[in-house]
């Protein structure tokens, strides 16, 4: 999985850079790695490069470094094996229900819920390779999560040939934060609309004949809504956000294959984007 330069260790960042720029000098690698607020010393860069040389991941010719072709072939083989195991019908069938059926999972941690939510979304994209995706997001609490989980998901979305329509119920003042994450041309966004009753604290993804629903308990939902409502700018109270992420909660993920329900929800969500075009 591609690694964003702003995330990960120096070793991970170095591998990403060399995957895109073969035959790079240590000085150039350091300059490319030291972006935004992250700065790396020459000593740190050489330490990582020496480790990668010792383990056979990198080769050196003169002053330039490249990924080892032996290592690259190994990555190809590993990726091919993973694809056969995880993108096969056997694994996808263990996640996705048959027509007219549903499956449910319960979580007590928002982070674990988010990880499995992403797992199901990618399974849906594999099972339905050509259809557009529609989502309803009352409050984008996943932007509170540390690390690069959702940025990785968005990188996968960018590689597909489909459109992703996402409607956010939160205020437009958080639009820049969300757009920074959803920063690809096949993602169509709208903000501030309420297609469903406010009391329904549920998140929806509609992909083909499948409907994926994530329900968050009322207490946690209210705390998330309050956190966004009380933020006067597109900046969230970090301490309050971390407290919400760390506390126990009750979340439920349900996925069902229901052509009629999927068509009804898709029609409701499509109208949100149609009204945007007419404004």
C-alpha positions as CSV (number, residue, x, y, z in Angstrom):
1,X,0.0,0.0,0.0
2,X,1.4,3.4,-0.9
3,X,2.7,5.4,2.1
4,X,1.9,9.1,2.3
5,X,5.1,11.1,2.8
6,X,3.6,12.9,5.8
7,X,3.1,9.6,7.6
8,X,5.3,6.7,8.6
9,X,8.8,6.2,9.7
10,X,11.9,7.5,7.8
11,X,12.4,3.9,6.6
12,X,8.9,3.7,5.1
13,X,9.2,7.2,3.6
14,X,12.6,6.2,2.0
15,X,11.1,3.1,0.5
16,X,8.2,5.1,-1.0
17,X,10.6,7.7,-2.5
18,X,12.8,5.0,-4.0
19,X,9.8,3.3,-5.4
20,X,9.1,6.4,-7.4
21,X,12.6,7.7,-8.0
22,X,15.1,5.0,-8.6
23,X,18.8,5.9,-8.5
24,X,18.6,8.7,-5.9
25,X,21.3,10.2,-3.8
26,X,21.2,10.4,0.0
27,X,21.1,14.2,-0.2
28,X,18.1,14.1,-2.6
29,X,16.3,11.5,-0.5
30,X,16.7,13.6,2.6
31,X,15.4,16.7,0.8
32,X,12.3,14.8,-0.5
33,X,11.7,13.2,2.9
34,X,12.0,16.5,4.9
35,X,8.6,18.0,4.0
36,X,6.1,20.0,6.0
37,X,7.2,20.0,9.6
38,X,9.2,16.8,9.4
39,X,13.0,17.3,9.1
40,X,15.5,14.5,9.0
41,X,19.3,14.8,9.7
42,X,21.9,13.5,7.2
43,X,22.9,11.0,10.0
44,X,19.4,9.7,10.3
45,X,19.1,9.2,6.5
46,X,22.5,7.4,6.2
47,X,21.5,5.2,9.2
48,X,18.3,4.0,7.5
49,X,20.1,3.6,4.1
50,X,22.8,1.4,5.7
51,X,20.1,-0.7,7.4
52,X,18.4,-1.2,4.0
53,X,21.7,-2.0,2.4
54,X,22.5,-4.6,5.0
55,X,19.2,-6.3,4.7
56,X,19.3,-6.4,0.9
57,X,16.4,-4.1,0.3
58,X,18.6,-1.4,-1.3
59,X,21.6,-1.5,-3.6
60,X,24.2,1.3,-4.0
61,X,26.2,2.3,-7.1
62,X,28.6,5.2,-6.5
63,X,26.6,7.8,-4.5
64,X,23.2,6.6,-5.7
65,X,20.7,4.2,-4.1
66,X,18.0,2.0,-5.7
67,X,15.7,-0.7,-4.5
68,X,17.1,-4.2,-5.0
69,X,15.4,-5.9,-8.0
70,X,15.6,-9.1,-6.0
71,X,13.5,-7.4,-3.2
72,X,11.1,-5.9,-5.8
73,X,10.5,-9.4,-7.4
74,X,9.8,-10.7,-3.8
75,X,7.3,-7.9,-3.3
76,X,5.6,-8.8,-6.6
77,X,5.3,-12.5,-5.5
78,X,4.0,-11.5,-2.1
79,X,1.4,-9.2,-3.6
80,X,0.3,-11.9,-6.0
81,X,-0.1,-14.4,-3.2
82,X,-2.1,-11.8,-1.1
83,X,-4.4,-11.1,-4.1
84,X,-5.2,-14.8,-4.5
85,X,-6.0,-15.2,-0.8
86,X,-7.9,-12.0,0.0
87,X,-9.5,-11.1,-3.3
88,X,-10.9,-14.6,-3.9
89,X,-14.6,-15.5,-3.7
90,X,-14.0,-17.5,-0.6
91,X,-12.8,-14.6,1.5
92,X,-15.2,-12.1,0.0
93,X,-18.1,-14.5,0.7
94,X,-17.1,-14.6,4.3
95,X,-17.7,-10.9,4.5
96,X,-20.5,-10.2,2.1
97,X,-24.0,-11.7,2.5
98,X,-26.1,-13.5,-0.1
99,X,-29.1,-11.8,-1.7
100,X,-31.8,-11.1,0.9
101,X,-29.4,-11.8,3.8
102,X,-27.5,-9.6,6.2
103,X,-24.5,-9.8,8.5
104,X,-23.8,-7.8,11.6
105,X,-20.7,-7.1,13.7
106,X,-20.4,-5.2,17.0
107,X,-17.6,-3.1,18.3
108,X,-16.7,-1.1,21.5
109,X,-14.0,1.0,19.9
110,X,-14.4,3.6,17.2
111,X,-10.9,2.9,15.8
112,X,-11.6,-0.9,15.4
113,X,-15.0,-0.2,13.9
114,X,-13.4,2.2,11.4
115,X,-10.8,-0.4,10.4
116,X,-13.4,-3.1,9.7
117,X,-15.7,-0.6,8.0
118,X,-12.8,0.1,5.5
119,X,-12.3,-3.7,5.1
120,X,-15.9,-4.1,4.1
121,X,-15.8,-1.1,1.7
122,X,-12.9,-2.6,-0.2
123,X,-14.6,-6.0,-0.3
124,X,-17.6,-4.2,-1.9
125,X,-15.4,-2.4,-4.4
126,X,-13.9,-5.7,-5.4
127,X,-17.3,-7.5,-5.7
128,X,-18.9,-4.6,-7.7
129,X,-16.1,-3.3,-9.9
130,X,-18.0,-0.9,-12.1
131,X,-20.8,0.7,-10.1
132,X,-20.7,4.2,-8.4
133,X,-20.7,4.4,-4.6
134,X,-23.0,6.6,-2.4
135,X,-22.4,7.5,1.2
136,X,-24.2,9.4,4.0
137,X,-21.9,10.8,6.7
138,X,-23.7,12.7,9.6
139,X,-20.3,13.7,11.1
140,X,-16.9,12.8,9.7
141,X,-15.5,11.5,13.0
142,X,-12.9,9.5,11.2
143,X,-10.9,12.7,10.5
144,X,-10.2,12.5,14.3
145,X,-8.2,9.3,13.9
146,X,-4.5,9.5,14.0
147,X,-2.3,7.9,11.4
148,X,-3.0,7.3,7.7
149,X,-5.8,4.6,7.7
150,X,-8.3,6.7,5.8
151,X,-5.7,8.4,3.5
152,X,-4.7,4.8,2.5
153,X,-8.4,4.1,1.7
154,X,-8.6,7.2,-0.4
155,X,-5.6,6.2,-2.3
156,X,-7.4,2.9,-3.3
157,X,-10.4,5.0,-4.3
158,X,-8.3,7.1,-6.6
159,X,-7.1,4.0,-8.5
160,X,-10.7,2.9,-9.4
161,X,-12.7,4.0,-12.4
162,X,-15.9,4.8,-10.4
163,X,-17.4,7.9,-8.9
164,X,-17.8,8.2,-5.1
165,X,-20.7,10.5,-4.0
166,X,-20.4,11.4,-0.3
167,X,-22.9,13.6,1.5
168,X,-21.9,15.1,4.8
169,X,-24.4,16.4,7.4
170,X,-21.8,18.5,9.2
171,X,-21.3,22.2,8.7
172,X,-19.5,23.6,5.6
173,X,-16.8,25.1,7.8
174,X,-15.3,21.6,8.0
175,X,-15.3,21.3,4.2
176,X,-11.6,22.1,3.9
177,X,-10.7,19.4,6.4
178,X,-12.7,16.8,4.6
179,X,-11.6,17.8,1.1
180,X,-8.0,17.5,2.2
181,X,-8.7,13.8,2.8
182,X,-11.1,13.3,-0.2
183,X,-8.7,15.0,-2.6
184,X,-9.3,13.1,-5.8
185,X,-11.3,14.0,-8.9
186,X,-13.6,11.0,-8.8
187,X,-14.9,12.0,-5.3
188,X,-18.0,14.2,-5.4
189,X,-18.9,15.9,-2.1
190,X,-21.9,17.8,-0.7
191,X,-22.3,19.4,2.8
192,X,-24.9,20.5,5.3
193,X,-28.0,18.6,4.0
194,X,-30.3,16.3,6.1
195,X,-31.8,13.5,4.0
196,X,-32.7,11.4,7.1
197,X,-34.2,12.2,10.5
198,X,-31.6,13.8,12.9
199,X,-32.2,11.0,15.5
200,X,-31.0,8.4,13.1
201,X,-27.3,8.3,14.0
202,X,-26.3,6.0,11.2
203,X,-23.7,6.1,8.5
204,X,-24.5,4.6,5.1
205,X,-22.7,3.2,2.1
206,X,-24.6,2.1,-0.9
207,X,-22.7,0.1,-3.5
208,X,-24.6,-1.8,-6.1
209,X,-27.2,-4.0,-4.4
210,X,-25.4,-3.8,-1.0
211,X,-26.2,-1.5,1.9
212,X,-23.6,-1.0,4.6
213,X,-24.9,0.7,7.8
214,X,-22.7,1.8,10.7
215,X,-24.7,2.8,13.8
216,X,-23.1,4.6,16.8
217,X,-24.7,4.7,20.2
218,X,-26.6,7.9,21.0
219,X,-24.2,9.1,23.8
220,X,-21.1,8.9,21.5
221,X,-23.0,10.4,18.6
222,X,-24.1,13.4,20.7
223,X,-20.5,13.9,21.9
224,X,-19.2,13.8,18.3
225,X,-21.9,16.2,17.1
226,X,-21.2,18.6,20.0
227,X,-17.5,18.5,19.2
228,X,-18.1,19.6,15.7
229,X,-20.8,22.1,16.7
230,X,-18.6,23.8,19.3
231,X,-15.6,24.3,17.0
232,X,-15.9,27.8,15.7
233,X,-13.3,27.2,13.0
234,X,-12.3,24.1,11.1
235,X,-10.1,23.0,14.0
236,X,-11.3,20.5,16.5
237,X,-10.5,20.3,20.2
238,X,-7.7,17.7,20.2
239,X,-8.2,16.6,23.8
240,X,-11.9,16.2,23.4
241,X,-11.4,14.3,20.2
242,X,-8.9,11.9,21.7
243,X,-11.2,11.4,24.7
244,X,-14.0,10.3,22.3
245,X,-11.8,7.9,20.4
246,X,-10.5,6.3,23.6
247,X,-13.7,5.8,25.4
248,X,-15.8,2.6,25.2
249,X,-18.8,2.9,22.9
250,X,-21.3,0.7,21.1
251,X,-21.1,0.6,17.4
252,X,-22.8,-1.9,15.0
253,X,-21.9,-2.6,11.4
254,X,-24.6,-4.2,9.3
255,X,-24.2,-5.2,5.6
256,X,-27.1,-6.5,3.5
257,X,-27.7,-7.4,-0.1
258,X,-31.1,-5.8,-0.9
259,X,-31.6,-4.4,-4.4
260,X,-34.9,-2.7,-3.4
261,X,-33.4,-1.0,-0.3
262,X,-30.2,0.0,-2.1
263,X,-32.2,1.5,-5.0
264,X,-34.4,3.5,-2.5
265,X,-31.4,4.9,-0.6
266,X,-29.4,5.6,-3.7
267,X,-32.4,7.6,-5.1
268,X,-32.5,9.7,-1.8
269,X,-28.8,10.4,-1.9
270,X,-28.7,11.1,-5.6
271,X,-31.1,14.0,-5.1
272,X,-28.7,15.8,-2.8
273,X,-26.1,16.0,-5.6
274,X,-28.7,16.9,-8.2
275,X,-29.9,19.9,-6.1
276,X,-26.2,21.0,-5.9
277,X,-26.0,21.1,-9.7
278,X,-29.2,23.2,-9.9
279,X,-28.1,25.7,-7.2
